[in-house]
């Protein structure tokens, strides 16, 4: 079955430090990949997505992600974290074709001064 | 861009009552919509696939008689939680979209007292 794995449940970084959130997908063919952010009590906000082409994708709020087929990974990065980035981050994929989205378990990011 | 709305955004009800949640695609038609549920501090889990003009498809473990889904038009799907109980309290999110991507509604927070 299709699955998305986020190995890190909770990550703490200092403000201004770099960030990398890990994501691995299991779908055999190239899936459509997404990163969402969710603040407490709020809905999902799309940070970025990968469909095809350049494997390094840029998103909003200074985030980027790199698709690596050999590692079945789609890790999210940010060079300098801001306190406002503290939230829950979800990696997700879909095989396309109007099918459902499968979410990872999420990574909670804590930012310390 | 594609916009999906949900109504209400928040609802509190008494145990045993029924609650209806609406999901609308505002600027596109959707033959398929999806309903997800998110318990506190957990990820989003697919509950059911809503198909316009036909019966919904429920994921394993989701009671179809408790969570009634109606997709009567190409822009509206409704989820009715019947005889709600406190354990049904959750964040419900719908999605609709195109061939490669789903667009998510802002979510409905249901609290059953």
Interface residues (C-beta under 8 A of the other chain):
Chain A: X32 X34 X36 X41 X42 X43 X44 X49 X51 X90 X94 X96 X97 X98 X100 X101 X102 X103 X104 X105 X106
Chain B: X31 X32 X34 X42 X43 X44 X45 X46 X49 X93 X95 X97 X98 X99 X100 X101 X102 X104 X105 X106 X107 X109
